[in-house]
Structure formats: C-alpha cells, structure tokens
Amino acid sequence: MSNGSSITEFLLLAFADTRELQLLHFWLFLGIYLAALLGNGLIITAIACDHHLHTPMYFFLLNLSLLDLGSISTTLPKAMHNSLWDNRDISYLGCAAQVFMFTFLVGTEYFLLTVMSYDRYIAICKPLHYGTLLGSRACVHMAAAAWGTGFLNSLLHTVNTFSLPLCQGNTLDQFFCEIPQILKLSCSHSYLREAGILVVSACLFFVCFIFIMLSYVQIFRAVLRIPSEEGRHKAFSTCLPHLVVVSLFVSTSFFAYLKHPSISSPTLNVVVSSLYSVVPPAVNPLIYSMRNKMLKDALRKLFENSVLQHQ
C-alpha cells in the first residue's frame, strides 16, 4: 500500500466539542454495544446448545448473529475509545483493517440475508423438498459462499482504495474509516478506478436485492393460497423477522450511499452511518426473538439452566 510512507494516521470525526457530550456519546455507545453483545451472544448460545434449533433457518441465524457481533465490534470500540479519551486519530494500518473488516462483515451479511430469503422461499413454497434442497451440506456450502464472496469483495475494495494516492489531507468526516470518505481524500481522477469497482459491487448487490424481492413475491403468493387463517399467520410469522431485518439493512444502507450530496453534512453522515452500522446489530436479536416461540423457549431453558447451576 503506497500511502504508508506519506500518511501514518487518519483523523476521525469528533462527536462533540464539549467533554460532557463526548462522555454522553461514550455511555450511549457502550449501552448499545453491550446490548448487541448480550442479544447476539444469547442467540448464538441458544442455537448452539438446543438441538431443536439445529435446522437451516437457525443455522443461518447463528451466522447472522456472528456477523452482527463482528461488524459492531469493528466500529464501536474505537469510537468509544476516542470519545472517552478525547482523541480522534486512527493509524493508517488500523484504518485499513477497519475498512476491510467492516466491508467484509457487512457485505457478507447482505449475501447471507439473500441466502436466508431462499431458505424461507423453499420452506413455504416447496415444503416437501425442504429437507432435500437444504440439507446440512447445502447449508454449509451456501453459508461458505456468502462468507467467501464477502471476503473477496472486501479484499478487492480495501487493496484498491488504499493503493490510491491521497492528496486532500487525512481528515475523515466519519466516526470510523469508510471507503467513500477515504475516496474524498484521493487525488483528482485517481478515484475513478475504485468507482468502477464500486459500480460492479453495486450491480452484485442489486442482483441480490432483486432475488430477495422475487423470493418474497413467490412467498406472499404461496401464503395467500393457504386456506386457513391460522396457517397463513404461521407461515407469514416465520418470514416477518427476516423481512424486517432486510428492510432495515437495505433502507439505511441505500440512504447512506445514495443520498444526494446537497443534503450531506458531518452530523447527518454520523446519524445515517449509525443507522446501518450500529442499530441493526443491536436490534436484530430482538426482531428475531420477539415472535419466535422456539427461540424464546430455548432462551428460557438456557436461563433456567444457568440459574440452577448457580444454586
């Protein structure tokens, strides 16, 4: 990476000028971070320990919780550290690592959500073939494909972004290292190569989005053909958490990257980026456990066993 000799660190966006507001941001982010750790940790533990949850849907949910834990741990600890110690800097290599990990985990999550929509499509539209089409080997292969695609996509973007010459200083208008903010520091026209790769990735993400939408069109058509109201409600309740998570993820991400430059500001950038980088990992466990009886039962058993062991 050619910029290592010229730039040794980046300056992240400060949340506030006053010490009181900096500490307020620290405690707010700490609360969100602990909630995300607790929620996702409980889901991972419950799925791993309860054999009733060893099914494709919960296998993918376990992967989703791992990705949520990783993505929020990539951004928030550094932001909390900077707020607590009134600091703004992040090393060049630290910034590159943050870009790689965040792009890798968020991209993989989107690919995994696409796989999860296929899981719900097979479960509702082709229930008799569910065990055949989504056996354990097929599930592992699809999850591995999501992780592998996310890794290669992130590696390509990170290497390309940090090989660009930077001529516009080292100050980022964001509380974590993000590719669009780094591109703003690149020399004139040097960002066009990365812009081309971003277009290719955008096309890939758009294909996944279309696949998710087509899956849910088929799902809704199948659900509406179910004769009993109870059957329709049960079928739809298995899809609702995934649909809510996809909607939250896609809407916040699209707004963050596709909003018009005229409505951009440092404060708005922080708020929007928080919506897609901080909020989903914290609320996804709540969304999935709120209407899922099997998951709630597994969490209750986990809690009861923990209480009994400490008596």
C-alpha positions in Angstrom: 0.0 0.0 0.0 1.8 3.1 -1.3 0.4 5.6 1.1 2.0 4.2 4.2 5.1 6.5 3.9 3.2 9.7 3.3 0.2 9.3 5.7 0.7 7.5 9.0 -2.7 8.2 10.6 -6.2 9.5 9.9 -8.3 11.9 11.9 -11.9 10.7 12.6 -14.8 12.9 13.1 -15.3 14.2 16.7 -18.7 13.6 18.1 -18.8 16.8 20.1 -16.6 19.7 21.2 -17.5 19.6 24.9 -16.3 17.0 27.3 -19.8 16.3 28.7 -21.2 15.5 25.3 -18.2 13.3 24.5 -18.9 11.3 27.7 -22.6 11.1 26.8 -21.7 9.6 23.4 -19.4 7.1 25.1 -22.1 5.9 27.5 -24.7 5.8 24.8 -22.4 3.7 22.5 -21.4 1.5 25.4 -25.1 0.7 26.2 -25.8 -0.1 22.5 -22.6 -2.2 22.3 -23.4 -4.2 25.4 -27.0 -4.8 24.2 -25.7 -6.1 20.9 -23.1 -8.4 22.6 -25.8 -9.7 25.0 -28.5 -10.2 22.4 -26.4 -11.8 19.7 -24.4 -13.8 22.3 -27.6 -15.3 23.7 -28.9 -16.2 20.3 -25.6 -17.9 19.3 -25.5 -19.8 22.6 -29.2 -20.9 22.4 -28.9 -22.2 18.9 -25.6 -24.0 19.6 -26.9 -25.7 22.8 -30.5 -26.6 21.8 -30.7 -29.5 19.3 -34.3 -28.4 18.4 -32.7 -25.4 16.7 -30.3 -27.3 14.6 -32.2 -26.5 11.4 -31.3 -24.5 8.3 -33.1 -21.3 9.4 -31.4 -21.2 12.8 -28.0 -22.2 11.3 -28.2 -19.1 9.1 -29.5 -17.0 12.0 -26.4 -18.1 14.0 -24.2 -16.9 11.2 -26.1 -13.6 11.1 -25.5 -13.1 14.8 -21.8 -13.8 14.4 -21.6 -11.2 11.6 -23.5 -8.6 13.7 -21.1 -9.2 16.6 -18.2 -8.7 14.3 -19.4 -5.6 12.5 -20.4 -3.7 15.6 -17.1 -4.7 17.3 -15.2 -3.3 14.3 -16.5 0.3 14.7 -17.9 1.0 18.2 -14.9 0.1 20.4 -12.6 2.6 18.6 -15.4 5.3 18.6 -15.9 4.7 22.4 -12.1 4.9 23.0 -11.9 8.2 21.1 -14.8 9.7 23.0 -13.6 8.6 26.3 -10.0 9.9 25.8 -10.9 12.9 23.7 -9.0 11.5 20.8 -9.5 11.5 17.0 -6.7 9.6 15.4 -6.5 6.1 14.0 -3.4 4.6 12.5 -3.1 4.0 8.8 -3.0 0.2 9.2 -5.8 0.4 11.8 -7.9 2.3 9.3 -7.2 -0.2 6.5 -8.0 -3.1 8.9 -11.3 -1.4 9.9 -12.3 -0.8 6.3 -11.5 -4.4 5.4 -13.4 -5.9 8.4 -16.4 -3.7 8.1 -16.8 -4.1 4.4 -16.2 -7.9 4.7 -18.8 -8.4 7.5 -21.5 -6.0 6.2 -21.1 -7.4 2.6 -21.3 -11.0 3.9 -24.4 -10.1 6.0 -26.1 -8.9 2.9 -25.2 -12.1 0.9 -26.4 -14.2 3.9 -29.7 -12.3 4.0 -30.1 -13.3 0.3 -29.5 -16.9 1.2 -31.9 -16.7 4.1 -34.6 -15.4 1.7 -34.0 -18.6 -0.4 -34.4 -20.6 2.8 -37.8 -19.0 3.5 -38.8 -19.5 -0.1 -38.1 -23.2 -0.1 -39.8 -23.6 3.4 -43.0 -22.1 2.3 -43.2 -22.6 -1.5 -41.6 -26.1 -1.7 -42.0 -27.6 1.8 -41.9 -31.2 0.6 -38.4 -30.6 -0.9 -37.1 -28.6 2.1 -35.0 -31.4 3.6 -33.6 -32.3 0.1 -32.8 -28.8 -1.1 -31.5 -27.5 2.2 -29.6 -30.4 3.7 -26.7 -29.8 6.1 -24.1 -29.9 3.3 -26.1 -27.5 1.1 -26.5 -25.1 4.1 -22.8 -25.1 4.8 -21.9 -24.5 1.1 -24.3 -21.6 0.9 -23.0 -20.0 4.1 -19.4 -20.5 2.9 -20.3 -18.9 -0.4 -21.7 -15.9 1.4 -18.6 -15.6 3.6 -16.2 -16.2 0.7 -17.9 -13.7 -1.6 -17.9 -11.1 1.2 -14.2 -11.7 1.8 -13.2 -11.4 -1.8 -15.3 -8.3 -2.3 -13.8 -6.6 0.8 -10.3 -7.6 -0.1 -10.6 -6.1 -3.6 -12.1 -2.8 -2.3 -9.5 -2.4 0.5 -6.4 -3.1 -1.6 -7.7 -0.8 -4.3 -8.8 2.0 -2.0 -5.5 2.1 0.0 -3.4 1.9 -3.2 -4.8 5.3 -4.3 -2.6 8.4 -3.8 -4.2 10.7 -1.2 -3.7 14.5 -1.7 -6.5 16.0 0.3 -5.2 15.6 3.8 -6.1 12.9 6.3 -9.3 14.1 8.0 -12.4 11.8 7.6 -15.9 13.2 8.1 -17.0 9.9 9.8 -16.5 8.3 13.2 -15.0 5.2 11.5 -13.0 4.5 8.4 -15.3 4.2 5.4 -14.4 3.9 1.7 -16.4 6.9 0.4 -14.8 9.1 3.0 -11.3 7.9 2.0 -12.1 8.4 -1.7 -12.7 12.1 -0.9 -9.1 12.4 0.1 -7.8 10.9 -3.1 -6.0 12.8 -5.9 -8.1 14.2 -8.8 -9.3 11.4 -11.1 -7.4 8.7 -9.1 -10.7 7.5 -7.5 -12.2 6.5 -10.9 -10.7 3.0 -10.6 -12.3 2.4 -7.3 -15.5 4.0 -8.5 -15.6 1.4 -11.3 -15.2 -1.4 -8.8 -17.9 0.1 -6.7 -20.3 0.0 -9.7 -19.5 -3.7 -10.2 -20.3 -4.3 -6.5 -23.4 -2.2 -6.7 -24.6 -4.4 -9.6 -23.9 -7.5 -7.5 -25.9 -6.1 -4.6 -28.7 -5.1 -6.9 -28.9 -8.7 -8.2 -29.2 -9.9 -4.6 -31.9 -7.3 -3.9 -33.9 -8.4 -6.9 -33.5 -12.1 -5.8 -34.8 -11.2 -2.3 -37.8 -9.3 -3.8 -38.7 -12.1 -6.2 -38.5 -14.7 -3.4 -40.9 -12.7 -1.3 -43.3 -12.2 -4.2 -43.5 -16.0 -4.5 -43.7 -16.4 -0.7 -46.6 -13.9 -0.5 -48.4 -15.7 -3.3 -48.0 -19.0 -1.6 -49.1 -17.7 1.8 -52.3 -16.2 0.3 -53.2 -19.6 -1.2 -53.2 -21.2 2.3 -56.9 -21.8 3.1 -56.8 -21.4 6.9 -56.1 -18.0 8.5 -54.0 -19.7 11.2 -51.9 -21.4 8.6 -51.3 -18.0 6.8 -50.4 -16.4 10.1 -47.9 -19.1 11.0 -46.3 -19.1 7.6 -46.0 -15.3 7.5 -44.7 -15.1 11.0 -41.6 -17.2 10.0 -40.8 -14.7 7.3 -41.6 -11.4 9.1 -38.4 -11.1 11.1 -36.2 -11.7 8.1 -38.2 -9.2 6.0 -37.9 -6.6 8.8 -34.2 -7.1 9.1 -33.7 -6.9 5.3 -35.8 -3.7 5.1 -33.8 -2.1 7.9 -30.5 -3.1 6.4 -31.3 -2.1 2.8 -33.1 1.1 3.6 -30.4 2.5 5.8 -27.6 1.4 3.6 -29.2 2.7 0.4 -29.9 6.1 2.0 -26.3 6.3 3.4 -24.7 5.7 0.0 -27.3 7.1 -2.5 -28.4 10.3 -0.7 -27.9 13.5 -2.7 -24.6 15.4 -1.9 -26.7 18.6 -1.2 -28.2 17.0 1.9 -24.8 15.7 3.2 -23.2 17.1 6.4 -20.9 15.7 9.0 -23.7 15.4 11.5 -26.1 13.7 9.1 -23.3 11.4 7.9 -22.8 10.2 11.5 -26.5 9.7 12.1 -27.1 7.8 8.9 -24.0 5.7 9.3 -25.0 4.8 12.8 -28.4 3.6 11.5 -26.8 1.0 9.2 -23.6 0.1 11.2 -24.8 0.3 14.8 -28.6 -0.1 15.0 -29.1 -3.4 13.0 -26.6 -5.5 15.0 -28.3 -4.3 18.2 -31.9 -4.7 17.2 -31.7 -7.9 15.0 -31.7 -10.2 18.1 -34.8 -8.5 19.4 -36.5 -8.7 16.0 -35.8 -12.4 15.6 -36.7 -13.4 19.2 -39.8 -11.3 19.6 -42.1 -13.5 17.5 -40.2 -16.8 17.5 -41.6 -19.2 20.1 -38.9 -21.9 19.6 -36.1 -19.3 20.1 -37.8 -17.9 23.2 -38.2 -21.3 24.7 -34.6 -22.1 24.0 -33.5 -18.8 25.7 -35.8 -19.6 28.7 -34.2 -23.0 29.1 -30.8 -21.5 28.8 -31.6 -19.0 31.6 -33.2 -21.7 33.8 -30.2 -24.0 33.4 -27.9 -21.1 34.2 -29.9 -20.3 37.4 -29.9 -24.0 38.5 -26.2 -24.3 38.0 -25.5 -21.3 40.3 -27.8 -22.5 43.1 
